[in-house]
Amino acid sequence: MTTNLKKDIITFIKNLPEDATIDDIMYHLYVKKKILTGIEQLDQGKGIPHEKVMENAKKRLEQWLK
């Protein structure tokens, strides 16, 4: 992820609105972790090619429209 995760998280929280609740902070941290995990997986070549995603989406849509 990052080299100074604690510092990055503190900065991230400071940039949230002043009226952010604990639930808001937890949600934003959860989303940020998911994004960082996804980027890490892509860097490791674990992503799904766009063509495959579109192929699967088309198949699902066809099933829904039956």
Secondary structure, DSSP 8 states (H G I E B T S, - for coil): --TTHHHHHHHHHHTS-TT--HHHHHHHHHHHHHHHHHHHHHHTT----HHHHHHHHHHHHHHHT-
